[in-house]
Amino acid sequence: MKLQEKLDQMKAEFESGAPAEALAVMHKATEDLKQSGLVENALKAGDILPGFSLPDQNGKPVSSEKLLEKGPLVVSIYRGVW
């Protein structure tokens, strides 16, 4: 199964059990985001990420440029639990 197929399946399973009111809020938020124009400006798969600096686990800034000097860089976004 391809990733998009798996994601679509997971979404369908979630939506089949979620309260209608919650789904309405989530769908409206998604539509508002699309209408904002931010989607067109977002990076797409294969785009080159601009240089950035983020704090490490100790709060010390780490730049992407320095990390790239050591080799390929993978960026993982972890949202955490809200």
PyRosetta script that sets phi, psi and omega in degrees:
from pyrosetta import init, pose_from_sequence

init()
pose = pose_from_sequence("MKLQEKLDQMKAEFESGAPAEALAVMHKATEDLKQSGLVENALKAGDILPGFSLPDQNGKPVSSEKLLEKGPLVVSIYRGVW")
pose.set_psi(1, 133.3)
pose.set_omega(1, 178.7)
pose.set_phi(2, -73.2)
pose.set_psi(2, 157.3)
pose.set_omega(2, -178.0)
pose.set_phi(3, -56.2)
pose.set_psi(3, -46.7)
pose.set_omega(3, -178.0)
pose.set_phi(4, -62.3)
pose.set_psi(4, -37.5)
pose.set_omega(4, 177.4)
pose.set_phi(5, -63.7)
pose.set_psi(5, -41.8)
pose.set_omega(5, 178.9)
pose.set_phi(6, -64.9)
pose.set_psi(6, -43.6)
pose.set_omega(6, 178.4)
pose.set_phi(7, -62.5)
pose.set_psi(7, -41.5)
pose.set_omega(7, 178.0)
pose.set_phi(8, -62.9)
pose.set_psi(8, -40.1)
pose.set_omega(8, 178.3)
pose.set_phi(9, -64.6)
pose.set_psi(9, -44.8)
pose.set_omega(9, 179.6)
pose.set_phi(10, -62.8)
pose.set_psi(10, -40.2)
pose.set_omega(10, 178.9)
pose.set_phi(11, -63.6)
pose.set_psi(11, -45.6)
pose.set_omega(11, -179.9)
pose.set_phi(12, -61.9)
pose.set_psi(12, -41.3)
pose.set_omega(12, 178.9)
pose.set_phi(13, -64.5)
pose.set_psi(13, -42.9)
pose.set_omega(13, 178.7)
pose.set_phi(14, -62.6)
pose.set_psi(14, -49.6)
pose.set_omega(14, -175.7)
pose.set_phi(15, -65.7)
pose.set_psi(15, -27.0)
pose.set_omega(15, -179.7)
pose.set_phi(16, -69.9)
pose.set_psi(16, -21.2)
pose.set_omega(16, -178.7)
pose.set_phi(17, -112.5)
pose.set_psi(17, -4.7)
pose.set_omega(17, -177.0)
pose.set_phi(18, -83.5)
pose.set_psi(18, 149.1)
pose.set_omega(18, 176.7)
pose.set_phi(19, -62.3)
pose.set_psi(19, 141.6)
pose.set_omega(19, -177.6)
pose.set_phi(20, -57.8)
pose.set_psi(20, -38.1)
pose.set_omega(20, -179.0)
pose.set_phi(21, -64.3)
pose.set_psi(21, -41.5)
pose.set_omega(21, 179.4)
pose.set_phi(22, -66.4)
pose.set_psi(22, -41.7)
pose.set_omega(22, 178.4)
pose.set_phi(23, -62.2)
pose.set_psi(23, -39.8)
pose.set_omega(23, -180.0)
pose.set_phi(24, -61.9)
pose.set_psi(24, -43.0)
pose.set_omega(24, 178.5)
pose.set_phi(25, -63.9)
pose.set_psi(25, -45.1)
pose.set_omega(25, -179.0)
pose.set_phi(26, -64.3)
pose.set_psi(26, -43.5)
pose.set_omega(26, -179.9)
pose.set_phi(27, -66.0)
pose.set_psi(27, -38.4)
pose.set_omega(27, 177.8)
pose.set_phi(28, -65.5)
pose.set_psi(28, -41.7)
pose.set_omega(28, 179.2)
pose.set_phi(29, -62.4)
pose.set_psi(29, -40.9)
pose.set_omega(29, 178.1)
pose.set_phi(30, -63.8)
pose.set_psi(30, -44.4)
pose.set_omega(30, 179.7)
pose.set_phi(31, -65.3)
pose.set_psi(31, -40.9)
pose.set_omega(31, 177.7)
pose.set_phi(32, -60.4)
pose.set_psi(32, -40.8)
pose.set_omega(32, 178.7)
pose.set_phi(33, -63.4)
pose.set_psi(33, -44.6)
pose.set_omega(33, 178.4)
pose.set_phi(34, -61.2)
pose.set_psi(34, -42.4)
pose.set_omega(34, -178.1)
pose.set_phi(35, -70.7)
pose.set_psi(35, -19.4)
pose.set_omega(35, -177.8)
pose.set_phi(36, -70.6)
pose.set_psi(36, -18.5)
pose.set_omega(36, -177.4)
pose.set_phi(37, 90.3)
pose.set_psi(37, -4.6)
pose.set_omega(37, -179.3)
pose.set_phi(38, -66.8)
pose.set_psi(38, -31.2)
pose.set_omega(38, -177.3)
pose.set_phi(39, -61.8)
pose.set_psi(39, -40.9)
pose.set_omega(39, -179.0)
pose.set_phi(40, -65.1)
pose.set_psi(40, -27.5)
pose.set_omega(40, -178.4)
pose.set_phi(41, -91.7)
pose.set_psi(41, -8.2)
pose.set_omega(41, -178.1)
pose.set_phi(42, -71.8)
pose.set_psi(42, 149.1)
pose.set_omega(42, 176.2)
pose.set_phi(43, -65.9)
pose.set_psi(43, 144.9)
pose.set_omega(43, 178.6)
pose.set_phi(44, -110.1)
pose.set_psi(44, 165.7)
pose.set_omega(44, 177.0)
pose.set_phi(45, -55.0)
pose.set_psi(45, 130.3)
pose.set_omega(45, 179.4)
pose.set_phi(46, 93.3)
pose.set_psi(46, -13.5)
pose.set_omega(46, 177.1)
pose.set_phi(47, -68.6)
pose.set_psi(47, 154.0)
pose.set_omega(47, 177.1)
pose.set_phi(48, -89.5)
pose.set_psi(48, 125.6)
pose.set_omega(48, -179.3)
pose.set_phi(49, -75.5)
pose.set_psi(49, 130.8)
pose.set_omega(49, 176.0)
pose.set_phi(50, -62.9)
pose.set_psi(50, 156.3)
pose.set_omega(50, 177.7)
pose.set_phi(51, -58.4)
pose.set_psi(51, 148.1)
pose.set_omega(51, -179.5)
pose.set_phi(52, -153.3)
pose.set_psi(52, 165.6)
pose.set_omega(52, 175.4)
pose.set_phi(53, -134.2)
pose.set_psi(53, 133.0)
pose.set_omega(53, 179.5)
pose.set_phi(54, -134.4)
pose.set_psi(54, 154.4)
pose.set_omega(54, 177.7)
pose.set_phi(55, -74.6)
pose.set_psi(55, 142.5)
pose.set_omega(55, 174.5)
pose.set_phi(56, -82.6)
pose.set_psi(56, -172.0)
pose.set_omega(56, -176.9)
pose.set_phi(57, -62.3)
pose.set_psi(57, -16.6)
pose.set_omega(57, 178.6)
pose.set_phi(58, -103.7)
pose.set_psi(58, 5.0)
pose.set_omega(58, 180.0)
pose.set_phi(59, 86.3)
pose.set_psi(59, 1.2)
pose.set_omega(59, -179.7)
pose.set_phi(60, -82.7)
pose.set_psi(60, 130.9)
pose.set_omega(60, -179.5)
pose.set_phi(61, -63.0)
pose.set_psi(61, 138.0)
pose.set_omega(61, 176.3)
pose.set_phi(62, -128.1)
pose.set_psi(62, 127.1)
pose.set_omega(62, -178.6)
pose.set_phi(63, -96.0)
pose.set_psi(63, 145.5)
pose.set_omega(63, 178.4)
pose.set_phi(64, -64.2)
pose.set_psi(64, -33.9)
pose.set_omega(64, -179.8)
pose.set_phi(65, -61.2)
pose.set_psi(65, -43.6)
pose.set_omega(65, 179.0)
pose.set_phi(66, -64.7)
pose.set_psi(66, -40.9)
pose.set_omega(66, 179.3)
pose.set_phi(67, -66.1)
pose.set_psi(67, -38.3)
pose.set_omega(67, -179.8)
pose.set_phi(68, -67.0)
pose.set_psi(68, -22.5)
pose.set_omega(68, 176.2)
pose.set_phi(69, -64.7)
pose.set_psi(69, -24.5)
pose.set_omega(69, -179.2)
pose.set_phi(70, -88.9)
pose.set_psi(70, -14.5)
pose.set_omega(70, -179.1)
pose.set_phi(71, 143.8)
pose.set_psi(71, -169.5)
pose.set_omega(71, -178.9)
pose.set_phi(72, -58.5)
pose.set_psi(72, 151.5)
pose.set_omega(72, -177.1)
pose.set_phi(73, -122.5)
pose.set_psi(73, 130.8)
pose.set_omega(73, 174.6)
pose.set_phi(74, -111.7)
pose.set_psi(74, 128.2)
pose.set_omega(74, 178.6)
pose.set_phi(75, -109.3)
pose.set_psi(75, 124.9)
pose.set_omega(75, 178.8)
pose.set_phi(76, -117.1)
pose.set_psi(76, 126.1)
pose.set_omega(76, 179.0)
pose.set_phi(77, -97.0)
pose.set_psi(77, 117.8)
pose.set_omega(77, 178.9)
pose.set_phi(78, -112.2)
pose.set_psi(78, 114.8)
pose.set_omega(78, -177.6)
pose.set_phi(79, -75.9)
pose.set_psi(79, -27.3)
pose.set_omega(79, -176.5)
pose.set_phi(80, 81.0)
pose.set_psi(80, -169.4)
pose.set_omega(80, -179.9)
pose.set_phi(81, -106.4)
pose.set_psi(81, 126.7)
pose.set_omega(81, -178.5)
pose.set_phi(82, -101.4)
pose.dump_pdb("model.pdb")
